[in-house]
Amino acid sequence: MKKKVLAMFLAAGMAASLVACGGSSSTGNETKAEAKTEEKTESKAEEKSGDSGDKSKIRVCVAYSGNLGDKSYNDSCNEGSQKAVADFGIELKNLEGTTPDEWKANLLSACEDGYDLVICSSSNFQEYLQEYAPEYPDVKFAIIDTTVDAANVQSISFAQNQGSFLAGAAAAMFTEKTDIDGVNGDAIIGWVGGMDIPVLHDFYVGYEQGAKYINPDIQILQAFAGTWNDPLKGKELTLAQYEQGADIVMNVASGTGSGILEAATDAGKYAIGVDLNQDNDQPGHVLTSMVKRVDTACYLTIKSVVEGTFQGGSTSYLTVADGGVSLTDFAVIKEALGDKFPQDIVDKVAELEKKIVSGEIVVENYEGFGPSAK
Amino acid sequence: MTFSKIFNASLIYSTFRTATPIIYAALCAAITQQADILNIGTEGIMLFGAFMAVAVSYLTGSWALGVLVAMLGGLCIAMVMAVSHLKFRSDICAIGMGVNMFAVAITKFLLNAWLKQSGTFADPKIIAIPKVHIKAFEKMGFLNDTFNDWTITEWFVILLVIILWFVFYKTVWGLRIRAVGRMAQAAQTAGINVNSMKYQAIAISGLVGGLAGAHLSLGYSAMFVENMTNARGFMGVAAMYFGGAHPIFTALGCLFFGFTDSIGARLQAYGVPSQLVLLMPYVATILVLAISMATKKAMENKRKSSLITAA
């Protein structure tokens, strides 16, 4: 037994040394980066080249909470930065991480590596950025989905509550369409989130309000998987909600969400996608997707740095009116359901969208979110 | 009111469905444990199996081939562990952790380099393990809700638990492997080839571990996601400890995990804070391990005292 305990310690030591290796390799990068900037300044001094040469050397780092390939939030962010690579020829580095200590380490190494712009892709980074942004005044930072109050940080938030309001309204109408296969008579809809963080509550507040706007007596089942990358957990939570009478479940769970959509197909029920257009991930079982233009946010931030218009300390808030959040056009489900497709949902959603834009409907925010949030 | 929505017939299947991958993992660990080898590498074997199953099913369109290759893949990794532990005398825990890290990295690499995907790999061309649909149950409400449309591997795990119980406790081979596990020297004196028995145990464990992974990626779902095992292998090892490597008690331990998980999923929907619910399986693990250890200790003390009085 003693031997086993010893072995466990050895294994832990091995893991720790691996982390240490990771750290040292990033310092290796750092020195390389320094060498590069030196070279750059030298060549600049010799050739006295114009601004155009300078632009192509802009280095951007994006730190993710979770992995790429989630076909959702992170991929959307990556789409935006890849577009910026194509348009502006910037140098891009992606840092993926699934645990808080990885996020912190990734952010720190990005700070140390001397990037022109470091984008923190989600609110999971808020605490760390608050800590490090003042320590690296020369680095420009951007954070999506939350606000960090520092002179060199640009914060970009979305009115996910407005988009979710539309999704909630669509779900509440859909759950009444008992002529569609798999839809039961109960006015119950579901909602499955990834980690229990404030942004997701902003989603939920809007979803609930939207559903209740259509049917005040509707029941909404809520669950959190507690992770961004366990689709099997997402699937289990979704199946549990279907078994409890829900017939449509909204996915707000990044990588965990692929399991939520799969559950819809397995159970012959329905789901609502999130962040990217996920209508085609499980065709015929995804009613619509609440698209959040993280890609646009990412692209515009990089563009602002390239063009020298970056404004630290600012907060932008993208709403339904700006096209920052929206629902997809229901085209995939329309084709799958054929004659049974409830056109009135599309019309109602369009009507509600107009009302939100005009201010006739005010969608509530979760505490700490909204256009005036600081 | 909501009570019937939480405790209903579908909870039975949901418990079993959540528990099945853990049962496979726990059996994988139990086989080597009988020969006194702690298989920490269960997680890695499982993850590698999950990847191979999806890759082969995608490329060939045959789930059976996918499962087979997953089992062979598990076997290969297990043999690496066996050779380094038994031949080169490396510590089994260290090599086990190494296998876990290797599996995370190699599956990620193969997913990128071979299948040209990143993160999540879901495709209609991945053929899942079919479900067993029993026509006769259709009209019977309870049986239909509870036992219809299980995947083949979900039925098979019950069979596997019974088979392993029989092999361990009713056959000569089982007696030998337990003898090797209890006291290798005595077994050797009795003429049992200890090394060969240990190799066999690890090999079978690898096959079962690969099957665990195949069930996870082709039975429970039809996709592969980086690190999709998410510590289910470790939960299996914990359940194996709980059951003292006895297949049936081990499976019961897994079902208990599955039960707390399923109850949690249902409770969350009714406003119980998610943090509390997500904590439940772990609290349950600690409780169960504490209770099982305490009773074990009490039994040992009793045995000791009876020895003293006998003398």
Interface residues (C-beta under 8 A of the other chain):
Chain A: K3 K4 A7 M8 L10 A11 M14 A15 L18 N67 L68 G69 D70 K71 N74 D75 T98 G190 D196 L221 Q222 A223 F224 G226 T227 N229 D230 P231 L232 K233 K235 E236 L237 L239 A240 Q241 E243 Q244 G245 G255 S258 G259 E262 D281
Chain B: K5 I6 N8 S10 S14 R17 T18 P21 L38 I40 D91 I92 C93 A94 G96 M97 G98 M101 Q117 S118 G119 T120 F121 A122 L216 Y220 S221 A222 M223 V225 E226 N227 M228 N230 D261 S262 A265 R266 Q268 A269 Y270 G271 S274 Q275 L278
